[in-house]
Amino acid sequence: MRADQKIGACDADNLFIDGKFPVDAVGVTIASGEGVLARGTVVAMSSKTKKCVILGTAAGESETLTPFGVLCDEVDATSTDAFTTAYRSGHFNREALIVDDDYTITEADEAALRNGGIFLDSAM
């Protein structure tokens, strides 16, 4: 470590809109094969495995994927399941969120997130 570095500094990434709603994070398991997921990725929880995948992933047979949370940090689940944290409540910038390629957050997704305590808005 260098003496001229700031310890514990964070860079604003525009993920949060404001602090009007409580922010809470919980531990989640990201399913193996999801690859490297960035902070701000919206994840959906599998009804079958209770593991999370990136929102927009197709559900398997006899499985429901429910929008669940927003990843707090980058995580690598390329070859094994990965335990990490996800925000389960807060007020987030819709444009800063990440979902699967060619997928757009739907009204149903937003309603499911809202029911869990995650509110989305566009940043001014």
Backbone as CSV, one residue per row, in Angstrom:
resi,resn,N_x,N_y,N_z,CA_x,CA_y,CA_z,C_x,C_y,C_z
1,MET,0.841,-1.174,0.000,0.000,0.000,0.000,0.885,1.236,0.000
2,ARG,0.475,2.209,-0.770,1.220,3.466,-0.834,0.692,4.432,0.208
3,ALA,1.555,5.273,0.713,1.177,6.237,1.750,0.271,7.345,1.221
4,ASP,0.268,7.556,-0.100,-0.546,8.643,-0.655,-1.916,8.179,-1.151
5,GLN,-2.293,6.931,-0.875,-3.602,6.423,-1.279,-4.631,6.667,-0.192
6,LYS,-5.854,6.924,-0.621,-6.959,7.036,0.322,-7.464,5.650,0.648
7,ILE,-7.639,5.381,1.916,-8.175,4.093,2.338,-9.675,4.243,2.531
8,GLY,-10.425,3.315,1.979,-11.873,3.339,2.155,-12.586,4.361,1.295
9,ALA,-11.923,4.883,0.274,-12.566,5.849,-0.613,-13.485,5.118,-1.585
10,CYS,-14.550,5.777,-1.980,-15.419,5.174,-2.986,-15.727,6.203,-4.057
11,ASP,-15.881,5.721,-5.261,-16.213,6.580,-6.385,-17.712,6.496,-6.641
12,ALA,-18.328,7.640,-6.901,-19.759,7.655,-7.208,-19.983,6.956,-8.544
13,ASP,-20.955,6.047,-8.586,-21.229,5.330,-9.827,-22.650,5.548,-10.322
14,ASN,-23.384,6.453,-9.672,-24.726,6.820,-10.112,-25.733,5.682,-9.963
15,LEU,-25.420,4.672,-9.155,-26.325,3.538,-8.980,-27.551,3.926,-8.159
16,PHE,-27.316,4.712,-7.119,-28.418,5.126,-6.243,-28.942,6.492,-6.654
17,ILE,-30.262,6.668,-6.537,-30.884,7.966,-6.798,-30.724,8.862,-5.573
18,ASP,-31.116,8.343,-4.421,-31.039,9.100,-3.171,-31.193,8.137,-2.002
19,GLY,-31.280,8.685,-0.818,-31.402,7.858,0.380,-32.790,7.877,0.990
20,LYS,-33.827,8.166,0.201,-35.195,8.238,0.723,-35.696,6.907,1.263
21,PHE,-35.224,5.819,0.662,-35.669,4.491,1.072,-34.522,3.778,1.775
22,PRO,-34.832,2.969,2.773,-33.762,2.244,3.464,-33.014,1.318,2.497
23,VAL,-31.715,1.213,2.703,-30.889,0.316,1.898,-30.530,-0.879,2.761
24,ASP,-30.814,-2.071,2.250,-30.508,-3.299,2.978,-29.863,-4.271,2.002
25,ALA,-28.870,-5.000,2.473,-28.192,-5.990,1.631,-28.268,-7.353,2.295
26,VAL,-28.335,-8.387,1.467,-28.400,-9.765,1.959,-27.428,-10.623,1.161
27,GLY,-27.066,-11.760,1.728,-26.216,-12.702,1.023,-27.016,-13.491,0.004
28,VAL,-26.436,-13.687,-1.175,-27.067,-14.478,-2.230,-26.020,-15.380,-2.876
29,THR,-26.485,-16.456,-3.466,-25.606,-17.335,-4.231,-25.902,-17.139,-5.709
30,ILE,-24.860,-16.815,-6.470,-24.987,-16.666,-7.915,-24.669,-18.022,-8.544
31,ALA,-25.532,-18.482,-9.424,-25.379,-19.795,-10.049,-24.139,-19.857,-10.931
32,SER,-23.466,-20.977,-10.865,-22.308,-21.242,-11.707,-22.686,-21.079,-13.178
33,GLY,-21.769,-20.506,-13.951,-22.013,-20.317,-15.373,-22.513,-18.933,-15.731
34,GLU,-22.786,-18.107,-14.727,-23.276,-16.749,-14.988,-22.161,-15.815,-15.452
35,GLY,-20.916,-16.213,-15.243,-19.794,-15.375,-15.659,-19.489,-14.303,-14.634
36,VAL,-18.818,-13.251,-15.083,-18.485,-12.129,-14.209,-19.627,-11.122,-14.291
37,LEU,-20.250,-10.854,-13.156,-21.364,-9.903,-13.089,-20.900,-8.658,-12.348
38,ALA,-21.216,-7.504,-12.888,-20.768,-6.231,-12.329,-21.695,-5.730,-11.225
39,ARG,-21.157,-4.830,-10.405,-21.978,-4.107,-9.432,-23.107,-3.440,-10.211
40,GLY,-24.326,-3.511,-9.682,-25.472,-2.908,-10.356,-26.254,-3.877,-11.224
41,THR,-25.802,-5.132,-11.284,-26.526,-6.146,-12.052,-27.781,-6.558,-11.290
42,VAL,-28.912,-6.566,-11.981,-30.168,-7.009,-11.377,-30.213,-8.533,-11.481
43,VAL,-30.479,-9.173,-10.347,-30.532,-10.637,-10.336,-31.942,-11.120,-10.022
44,ALA,-32.235,-12.309,-10.543,-33.512,-12.979,-10.293,-33.214,-14.272,-9.554
45,MET,-34.095,-14.626,-8.607,-33.893,-15.840,-7.827,-34.728,-16.981,-8.401
46,SER,-34.098,-18.144,-8.491,-34.757,-19.349,-8.984,-35.626,-19.959,-7.892
47,SER,-36.859,-20.295,-8.252,-37.756,-20.966,-7.304,-37.289,-22.395,-7.041
48,LYS,-36.521,-22.930,-7.951,-36.077,-24.318,-7.868,-34.801,-24.468,-7.033
49,THR,-33.794,-23.624,-7.294,-32.482,-23.775,-6.651,-32.209,-22.742,-5.564
50,LYS,-33.002,-21.667,-5.549,-32.794,-20.524,-4.649,-31.488,-19.790,-4.951
51,LYS,-30.912,-20.037,-6.124,-29.721,-19.325,-6.575,-30.158,-18.211,-7.512
52,CYS,-29.300,-17.217,-7.677,-29.630,-16.071,-8.516,-28.907,-16.123,-9.854
53,VAL,-29.570,-15.552,-10.858,-29.029,-15.404,-12.205,-29.325,-13.980,-12.653
54,ILE,-28.631,-13.532,-13.701,-28.872,-12.191,-14.210,-30.308,-12.102,-14.743
55,LEU,-30.969,-10.970,-14.472,-32.335,-10.769,-14.944,-32.354,-10.796,-16.470
56,GLY,-33.276,-11.581,-17.019,-33.383,-11.753,-18.459,-32.998,-13.151,-18.891
57,THR,-32.462,-13.932,-17.959,-32.138,-15.332,-18.220,-33.444,-16.115,-18.362
58,ALA,-33.487,-17.040,-19.297,-34.684,-17.872,-19.478,-34.792,-18.876,-18.336
59,ALA,-35.992,-19.036,-17.818,-36.232,-19.998,-16.733,-36.191,-21.417,-17.281
60,GLY,-35.727,-22.335,-16.437,-35.697,-23.743,-16.807,-37.064,-24.376,-16.606
61,GLU,-37.143,-25.658,-16.907,-38.389,-26.399,-16.748,-38.789,-26.439,-15.277
62,SER,-40.057,-26.204,-15.000,-40.603,-26.207,-13.627,-39.906,-25.197,-12.727
63,GLU,-39.491,-24.072,-13.312,-38.759,-23.053,-12.550,-39.368,-21.686,-12.810
64,THR,-39.401,-20.868,-11.784,-39.797,-19.474,-11.917,-38.622,-18.623,-11.482
65,LEU,-38.302,-17.599,-12.270,-37.249,-16.652,-11.907,-37.914,-15.345,-11.511
66,THR,-37.704,-14.928,-10.270,-38.326,-13.720,-9.744,-37.275,-12.649,-9.515
67,PRO,-37.469,-11.434,-10.089,-36.524,-10.353,-9.825,-36.348,-10.183,-8.320
68,PHE,-35.086,-10.121,-7.882,-34.819,-10.174,-6.449,-34.012,-9.003,-5.911
69,GLY,-32.914,-8.650,-6.570,-32.039,-7.638,-5.993,-31.038,-7.087,-6.989
70,VAL,-30.150,-6.231,-6.463,-29.119,-5.562,-7.256,-27.770,-5.875,-6.613
71,LEU,-26.836,-6.385,-7.392,-25.542,-6.759,-6.829,-24.798,-5.557,-6.255
72,CYS,-24.231,-5.764,-5.072,-23.453,-4.720,-4.392,-22.066,-4.565,-5.003
73,ASP,-21.491,-5.669,-5.460,-20.116,-5.686,-5.958,-20.008,-6.624,-7.151
74,GLU,-18.889,-6.525,-7.868,-18.607,-7.469,-8.947,-18.407,-8.857,-8.356
75,VAL,-18.852,-9.878,-9.088,-18.701,-11.260,-8.630,-18.409,-12.155,-9.836
76,ASP,-17.566,-13.158,-9.623,-17.217,-14.098,-10.688,-17.841,-15.460,-10.397
77,ALA,-18.844,-15.811,-11.189,-19.499,-17.118,-11.067,-19.336,-17.884,-12.376
78,THR,-18.156,-17.752,-12.959,-17.892,-18.393,-14.242,-17.906,-19.912,-14.136
79,SER,-17.163,-20.457,-13.170,-17.015,-21.913,-13.109,-17.572,-22.555,-11.846
80,THR,-17.904,-21.739,-10.843,-18.496,-22.275,-9.610,-19.543,-21.298,-9.093
81,ASP,-20.439,-21.790,-8.249,-21.375,-20.894,-7.577,-20.563,-19.874,-6.786
82,ALA,-21.079,-18.665,-6.666,-20.370,-17.617,-5.935,-21.306,-16.971,-4.922
83,PHE,-20.841,-16.852,-3.691,-21.618,-16.185,-2.647,-21.218,-14.718,-2.631
84,THR,-22.206,-13.830,-2.628,-21.949,-12.395,-2.627,-23.108,-11.691,-1.940
85,THR,-23.150,-10.373,-2.037,-24.250,-9.615,-1.444,-25.016,-8.866,-2.533
86,ALA,-26.310,-8.709,-2.269,-27.184,-7.964,-3.174,-28.067,-7.047,-2.343
87,TYR,-28.300,-5.855,-2.877,-29.243,-4.947,-2.234,-30.641,-5.513,-2.430
88,ARG,-31.425,-5.564,-1.357,-32.814,-6.007,-1.489,-33.779,-4.852,-1.262
89,SER,-33.228,-3.682,-0.990,-34.061,-2.484,-0.899,-33.202,-1.269,-1.211
90,GLY,-33.866,-0.198,-1.626,-33.181,1.044,-1.954,-33.849,1.733,-3.133
91,HIS,-33.333,2.914,-3.471,-33.862,3.742,-4.551,-32.775,3.840,-5.620
92,PHE,-32.968,3.170,-6.755,-31.917,2.995,-7.748,-32.188,3.738,-9.050
93,ASN,-31.097,4.095,-9.733,-31.135,4.731,-11.039,-31.363,3.650,-12.098
94,ARG,-32.501,3.692,-12.730,-32.894,2.697,-13.733,-31.821,2.551,-14.825
95,GLU,-31.252,3.672,-15.269,-30.281,3.644,-16.363,-28.932,3.056,-15.955
96,ALA,-28.658,2.957,-14.667,-27.376,2.409,-14.206,-27.445,0.906,-13.961
97,LEU,-28.640,0.338,-14.029,-28.793,-1.092,-13.753,-28.411,-1.933,-14.974
98,ILE,-27.922,-3.137,-14.700,-27.462,-4.044,-15.753,-28.352,-5.284,-15.763
99,VAL,-28.808,-5.658,-16.952,-29.574,-6.897,-17.134,-28.944,-7.658,-18.297
100,ASP,-29.459,-8.843,-18.594,-28.931,-9.655,-19.684,-28.999,-8.876,-20.999
101,ASP,-28.029,-9.150,-21.881,-28.020,-8.500,-23.194,-29.361,-8.708,-23.893
102,ASP,-29.810,-7.698,-24.619,-31.068,-7.753,-25.371,-32.296,-7.929,-24.488
103,TYR,-32.186,-7.585,-23.204,-33.339,-7.656,-22.303,-33.574,-6.267,-21.732
104,THR,-34.823,-5.919,-21.558,-35.205,-4.647,-20.957,-36.083,-4.941,-19.751
105,ILE,-35.864,-4.215,-18.676,-36.678,-4.400,-17.472,-38.135,-4.103,-17.821
106,THR,-39.021,-5.042,-17.517,-40.442,-4.900,-17.829,-41.189,-4.287,-16.642
107,GLU,-42.433,-3.909,-16.888,-43.269,-3.405,-15.794,-43.455,-4.475,-14.726
108,ALA,-43.589,-5.734,-15.148,-43.739,-6.840,-14.190,-42.473,-7.006,-13.350
109,ASP,-41.301,-6.864,-13.985,-40.032,-6.932,-13.242,-39.976,-5.813,-12.210
110,GLU,-40.310,-4.604,-12.655,-40.257,-3.452,-11.759,-41.232,-3.619,-10.596
111,ALA,-42.419,-4.162,-10.867,-43.398,-4.396,-9.799,-42.872,-5.418,-8.797
112,ALA,-42.232,-6.475,-9.290,-41.670,-7.493,-8.388,-40.554,-6.900,-7.536
113,LEU,-39.709,-6.078,-8.142,-38.637,-5.425,-7.381,-39.226,-4.480,-6.335
114,ARG,-40.245,-3.717,-6.738,-40.889,-2.778,-5.815,-41.512,-3.517,-4.631
115,ASN,-42.140,-4.651,-4.896,-42.729,-5.448,-3.813,-41.679,-5.891,-2.810
116,GLY,-40.445,-6.051,-3.274,-39.352,-6.444,-2.392,-38.647,-5.272,-1.736
117,GLY,-38.973,-4.040,-2.146,-38.350,-2.869,-1.530,-37.369,-2.127,-2.412
118,ILE,-37.293,-2.497,-3.693,-36.395,-1.815,-4.625,-37.226,-0.904,-5.518
119,PHE,-36.893,0.382,-5.480,-37.614,1.389,-6.250,-36.693,1.930,-7.330
120,LEU,-37.237,2.081,-8.559,-36.454,2.550,-9.699,-36.967,3.897,-10.175
121,ASP,-36.035,4.767,-10.532,-36.341,6.058,-11.132,-35.228,6.392,-12.104
122,SER,-35.462,7.419,-12.910,-34.421,7.915,-13.800,-33.724,9.079,-13.122
123,ALA,-32.403,9.127,-13.249,-31.625,10.213,-12.643,-31.830,11.482,-13.448
124,MET,-31.843,12.601,-12.761,-32.009,13.894,-13.434,-30.697,14.326,-14.031
